[in-house]
Amino acid sequence: MHNSTPTLLPKSPTPCKSTKRSKSSSRSAIIYQSLYLANLLLIPLLAFFVLLYFLWGGKPQSRFTHIHLIRAIQISALAGLLLIAIPLFIVYFSPQFETSLMVIIFYFVTLHAGFVLIGMLNLARAMAKKLPLF
């Protein structure tokens, strides 16, 4: 007689497609996220232009690395807008320079720290071969 009860033995895990990344694509994603952090901390515009070079003049990439590259460029542009353009706008149109300068310093330090934390999170995700969150 045939027993139709399922066995409780665990099946061998099969890796999903998202965890199968080549070493070179993972390395490229790590480089892109590192360039984003370098754009914030070390060499602001130079690292951004290197990211743009990888977008326009680089070799063909896997979808995983392309997503990391696009996300690094998007967040770099957003950081540039929020950290440079908006404080300059506020200083220019503020009637009280001293008060606006105090607010802008607080704004800049807080936002800059937030962007650095986002970059560290995305770098850790690139090292873990996962897609960026932000």
C-alpha angles and dihedrals in degrees: 000000000000117000111219097189113118119246118245096217113124116248119234109265115250115210114241121233094251093063094048101088126152118243093242094053091049090048091051091051090051090050092051093050090045089053089052090055090045088053089057100038114022119014109012108189099020093061091047091054090049089054089051090049090054089050098048107024105025130105123272112285139200118259091253094058093041090056091051091049095049092046092050091051093046094050091044091054091046091049091050091051096045097040100041113019101042096048090049090050091050094048092047095051100035118106093206112054098186095051094045091049091055091049092046093051090052091045093049096048093047096046093043091054090050092052091048091052090050089051092050090049092050091046090053089049091050089052089050089050093244131130119263118263099211 
